[in-house]
Amino acid sequence: MKLAICGGTGFIGSQLANYWIKQGHEVFIVTRKVRENHTDSYQYITWDEWASNPHLLESLDAVVNLAGESLNQRWTAEAKTKILQSRLDSVHQLGDIIDRLENKPKAVIQSSAVGIYGTSRIDTFNEYSPVTTEDFLSDVCIQWEDAAEKRFANTRLVKIRTGLVLGNKGAFPLMRMPYKIGVGGPIGDGKQWVSWIHIQDMIKLIDFAVRTPDMRGPMNASSPHPVTNEEFGKTIGEVLHRPHWFPVPSFMMKALLGDMSILILEGQKVFPDKAQEYAFRFDYSRLKEAITQLQDN
């Protein structure tokens, strides 16, 4: 297949590119700036190059859009603007390019997040749950998805709503670190839900969406077995043979992270009903086996 990944130098995008290269596909990484002296076996193209000559990437089997400002920063007013605008800009830039192609991509796989459902300790959510603006993150996701629906209206569109991705890069190593030094414990009261997915299943799910021609609309990228923060921490401790005892008060997280603390102190219990309806098989559906695999590699 001929495939393009926008935002392909990040944690998920680089893993996805490597996965497809190993399968023998032709992979293009669309980025703001091409790294010098790279030794990767995939091809780089900048947004500006693609915009000035869109026919460089005609007849794509799919384009995956992961581009957007990182959430892992203090959510100042300026940062919030960048987080939202970067996502909308990537959708509109990609839409402008696709509009000019003679042979358009067969599919667009658009990144989103389970934060679109808002937060709850009681409710459960699947792809058929209604979404309404409840906080900054849900508002960003709703605007993000709405823009994609409008710009890619004539293309098969799959919106992948991603949970916490567990890998040896990204957020998980930071979450594991307190346990490695013996001070791991629940955050807040530990009752908030964590909807998670192993990085290998995340990559396989994107690939699955590309390969499933009748799949469209939202799809949750999360394990069928979400856990509470308390269970999440206990499982890390169990796998690492470290104690789970040192609670981190909510007020401390709010003081350190500001509004971004909602990512840690609140959550949502999300199920991947659509993936399971299409018979997708998770390699790591249970948290202990996912953490064990990451610890061993």
C-alpha positions in Angstrom: 0.0 0.0 0.0 0.9 3.6 -0.4 0.4 5.4 2.9 1.0 8.9 4.4 1.3 9.8 8.1 0.8 13.5 9.1 2.5 14.0 12.5 4.5 10.8 11.8 7.6 11.7 13.9 5.8 11.5 17.2 5.4 8.5 19.5 2.5 6.8 17.7 3.4 8.0 14.2 7.0 6.7 14.3 5.8 3.3 15.6 3.2 3.1 12.9 5.7 4.0 10.2 8.0 1.3 11.3 5.2 -1.2 11.4 4.2 -0.5 7.8 7.7 -0.4 6.5 8.3 -3.9 7.9 5.2 -5.0 6.0 6.7 -3.7 2.8 4.5 -0.7 2.3 5.5 2.6 0.8 5.3 5.2 3.7 5.5 9.0 3.5 6.0 11.1 6.7 4.4 14.5 6.4 6.1 16.9 8.8 6.8 20.6 9.4 10.5 20.2 9.0 12.5 17.2 7.6 15.2 16.0 10.0 18.7 16.2 8.5 20.8 13.0 8.2 17.9 10.7 9.0 18.5 7.0 8.4 14.8 5.9 8.3 13.6 3.9 5.4 10.5 5.9 4.9 10.2 9.1 2.8 9.8 12.6 4.3 7.8 15.4 2.8 7.0 18.8 4.4 3.6 20.3 4.5 4.8 23.1 2.4 6.2 20.8 -0.3 3.0 18.8 -0.4 0.8 22.0 -0.5 2.9 23.4 -3.4 2.8 20.1 -5.3 0.0 17.9 -4.0 0.4 15.5 -6.9 3.5 14.2 -5.1 1.2 11.9 -3.2 -1.5 10.9 -5.6 -3.4 7.6 -5.2 -2.8 7.0 -1.5 -4.5 4.0 0.1 -4.8 6.1 3.3 -3.6 9.1 5.1 -3.4 9.1 8.9 -3.6 12.5 10.5 -2.0 12.5 14.0 -0.7 16.1 13.8 -1.4 18.5 16.7 0.2 20.4 19.6 1.0 18.2 22.6 -1.4 18.1 25.5 1.5 17.4 27.9 2.1 21.0 28.9 0.6 23.5 31.4 -2.7 24.6 29.9 -2.3 28.4 29.9 -4.6 30.4 27.7 -1.9 30.6 25.1 -1.3 26.8 25.2 -5.1 26.1 24.9 -5.2 28.2 21.8 -2.3 26.3 20.3 -3.7 22.9 21.2 -7.0 23.7 19.5 -5.8 25.7 16.5 -3.0 23.2 15.6 -5.6 20.4 15.3 -8.0 22.5 13.3 -5.1 23.8 11.1 -3.9 20.3 10.3 -7.4 19.2 9.3 -7.9 22.2 7.0 -4.4 21.9 5.5 -4.9 18.3 4.7 -8.4 19.0 3.4 -7.0 21.7 1.1 -4.4 19.3 -0.3 -6.9 16.5 -0.8 -9.3 18.8 -2.7 -6.6 19.3 -5.3 -5.7 15.7 -5.8 -6.9 13.9 -9.0 -6.8 10.5 -7.2 -7.9 11.1 -3.7 -7.0 8.8 -0.7 -9.2 5.8 -0.2 -9.4 6.7 3.5 -8.5 9.3 6.1 -7.8 8.0 9.6 -8.2 11.1 11.8 -6.9 11.2 15.4 -9.2 12.2 18.2 -9.4 11.3 21.9 -11.7 9.6 24.4 -11.7 13.0 26.2 -14.6 13.8 23.8 -17.0 12.1 26.2 -16.2 14.3 29.1 -15.4 12.9 32.5 -17.5 10.6 34.7 -17.0 8.0 37.5 -20.4 6.5 36.9 -21.2 6.5 33.2 -19.8 4.2 30.6 -19.1 5.3 27.0 -18.9 3.7 23.6 -18.9 5.1 20.0 -22.7 5.5 20.1 -22.7 7.7 23.2 -23.7 11.3 22.7 -21.0 13.9 23.0 -21.4 17.4 24.4 -19.0 20.1 25.4 -18.2 19.6 29.1 -14.7 20.9 29.5 -11.7 22.1 27.4 -10.7 18.7 26.1 -14.2 17.6 25.1 -14.7 20.9 23.3 -11.4 20.5 21.4 -12.3 17.0 20.4 -15.7 18.0 19.2 -14.4 20.9 17.1 -11.6 18.6 15.8 -14.0 15.9 14.7 -16.5 18.3 13.2 -13.8 19.9 11.1 -12.8 16.5 9.8 -16.3 15.5 9.0 -16.7 18.7 6.9 -13.3 18.6 5.2 -13.3 14.9 4.4 -17.0 14.5 3.6 -16.2 12.7 0.3 -13.7 10.3 1.7 -14.1 7.3 4.0 -13.3 8.8 7.4 -12.5 6.9 10.6 -12.1 9.0 13.7 -9.9 7.2 16.2 -10.6 8.2 19.8 -7.5 7.4 21.6 -7.2 6.5 25.3 -3.9 6.5 27.3 -1.4 4.8 25.1 1.0 2.6 27.0 4.5 2.3 25.6 8.1 2.9 26.6 7.8 6.5 25.4 5.0 9.0 26.0 3.3 9.3 29.3 3.6 5.8 30.7 7.4 5.9 31.7 6.6 9.0 33.8 3.7 7.2 35.5 5.9 4.2 36.2 8.9 6.1 37.5 7.5 6.7 41.1 7.1 2.9 41.5 10.6 2.2 40.3 12.0 4.4 43.2 9.5 3.0 45.7 7.1 5.9 46.1 4.2 4.8 43.9 0.6 5.2 44.9 -2.9 6.4 44.0 -3.4 9.9 42.5 -6.2 11.7 44.3 -8.8 9.2 45.6 -7.8 6.7 42.9 -11.4 6.2 41.8 -11.1 7.9 38.5 -11.2 5.7 35.4 -8.3 5.1 33.1 -9.1 3.9 29.5 -5.8 2.6 28.1 -4.4 0.8 25.2 -1.0 -0.9 24.5 1.0 0.8 21.8 1.1 -2.4 19.7 -2.7 -2.6 19.8 -2.9 1.1 18.9 -0.8 0.5 15.8 -2.7 -2.6 14.8 -6.0 -0.8 15.3 -5.0 2.0 12.9 -3.8 -0.6 10.4 -7.1 -2.4 10.9 -9.1 0.8 10.2 -7.1 1.3 6.9 -7.8 -2.3 5.8 -11.5 -2.5 6.7 -13.2 -0.7 3.8 -16.7 -0.5 5.3 -15.5 1.0 8.6 -16.2 4.6 9.1 -17.1 7.1 11.9 -15.7 7.1 15.4 -13.8 4.2 16.8 -12.5 4.0 20.4 -8.8 3.0 20.7 -8.9 1.6 24.2 -8.7 -1.8 25.8 -12.0 -3.6 26.6 -10.9 -3.6 30.2 -10.6 -0.1 31.6 -9.4 0.2 35.2 -9.5 2.7 38.0 -6.4 4.7 38.9 -6.1 2.7 42.0 -6.1 -0.6 40.1 -3.7 0.9 37.5 -1.2 1.8 40.1 -1.5 -1.5 42.0 -0.8 -3.4 38.8 2.3 -1.4 38.1 3.5 -2.1 41.6 2.7 -5.8 41.2 4.6 -6.1 37.9 7.6 -4.2 39.2 7.5 -5.8 42.7 7.3 -2.4 44.3 4.9 -1.0 46.9 1.7 0.9 46.1 1.3 3.1 49.1 2.3 6.8 48.6 -0.9 8.8 47.7 -0.5 12.0 45.7 -3.2 14.5 46.9 -5.4 16.1 44.3 -4.5 19.6 45.4 -0.8 18.9 44.7 -1.6 17.8 41.1 -3.8 20.9 40.6 -1.0 23.1 41.9 1.6 21.5 39.7 -0.4 21.1 36.5 -3.2 23.6 36.6 -6.1 22.7 34.3 -4.1 19.9 32.7 -4.6 18.0 36.0 -8.0 16.8 34.6 -6.1 14.3 32.5 -4.9 12.6 35.7 -7.6 13.4 38.3 -10.6 12.7 36.2 -11.3 10.1 33.5 -13.9 8.2 31.6 -14.8 4.5 31.4 -14.7 3.8 27.6 -15.3 0.6 25.7 -14.1 -0.2 22.1 -17.5 -1.6 21.0 -16.9 -0.8 17.3 -13.5 -2.6 17.1 -15.1 -5.6 18.7 -18.1 -5.5 16.4 -15.6 -5.8 13.5 -13.8 -8.7 15.3 -10.6 -6.9 16.0 -8.5 -8.9 18.4 -6.4 -7.1 21.1 -3.0 -8.6 21.8 -3.0 -6.9 25.3 -6.6 -6.6 26.5 -5.6 -6.9 30.2 -3.5 -4.3 32.0 -1.1 -6.7 33.8 -0.1 -8.4 30.5 0.4 -5.0 28.8 2.6 -3.7 31.6 4.5 -6.9 31.8 5.3 -6.8 28.1 6.6 -3.3 28.4 8.7 -4.1 31.5 10.3 -7.1 29.6 11.2 -5.1 26.5 
